[in-house]
């Protein structure tokens, strides 16, 4: 079975979040995830404009923690987000990714909060 790409999956999730496409995020999410309304509210409450981080810094914004004994393989992911106003922000997206055998991993959006 081919492995899913954590980097590609995280990039796609950030693109959708930055675009405010919360319904597409809901469609690619599996299991218990934040709802489109909860995501929109968290972004609105933060009060800044999300944007894609520069490509060269994106890998340094992603922390990957393998979930022990997961079958299929799974990872807990923390992603520091980027805003127009601040650059590197205090807003963190927490994901759980699971091996899917496809390019994109299965996604669960765990939280979006200020660290």
Residue pairs with C-beta under 8 A, 6 or more apart in sequence:
1 99
1 101
2 101
2 102
3 73
3 99
3 101
4 97
4 99
4 100
4 101
4 102
4 103
4 104
4 105
4 106
5 103
5 104
5 105
6 62
6 64
6 75
6 77
6 97
6 105
7 59
7 62
8 103
8 104
9 97
9 104
9 105
9 107
10 62
10 77
10 79
10 95
10 97
11 58
12 28
12 104
13 25
13 28
13 79
13 93
13 95
13 107
13 109
14 52
14 53
14 58
14 79
14 81
14 93
15 52
16 22
16 24
16 25
16 28
17 25
17 39
17 43
17 50
17 81
17 93
17 112
18 50
18 51
18 52
20 40
20 43
22 36
22 37
22 39
22 40
23 36
25 33
25 36
25 39
25 109
26 33
26 35
26 36
28 104
28 107
29 107
29 108
29 109
30 98
30 106
30 107
30 108
31 96
31 108
32 108
33 107
33 108
33 109
33 110
34 42
34 109
34 110
34 111
34 112
38 112
39 109
39 112
42 112
42 113
43 50
43 112
46 83
46 89
46 91
46 114
48 83
48 84
48 85
48 86
48 89
48 91
49 83
49 84
49 85
50 81
50 82
50 83
50 84
50 91
51 82
51 83
51 84
52 58
52 82
53 61
53 81
53 82
53 88
54 82
57 88
61 79
61 80
61 81
61 82
61 88
62 77
62 78
62 79
62 80
63 77
63 78
63 79
64 75
64 76
64 77
65 75
65 76
65 77
65 78
66 73
66 74
66 75
67 73
67 74
67 75
67 76
67 96
70 98
72 98
72 99
72 100
73 98
73 99
74 96
74 97
74 98
74 99
75 96
75 97
75 98
75 105
76 94
76 95
76 96
76 110
77 94
77 95
77 96
77 97
78 92
78 93
78 94
79 92
79 93
79 94
79 95
80 88
80 89
80 91
80 92
80 115
81 89
81 91
81 92
81 93
82 88
82 89
83 89
83 91
90 114
90 115
91 112
91 113
91 114
91 115
92 111
92 112
92 113
92 114
92 115
93 109
93 111
93 112
94 109
94 110
94 111
94 112
94 113
95 107
95 108
95 109
95 110
96 107
96 108
96 110
97 105
97 106
97 107
97 108
98 105
98 106
98 108
99 105
99 106
100 106
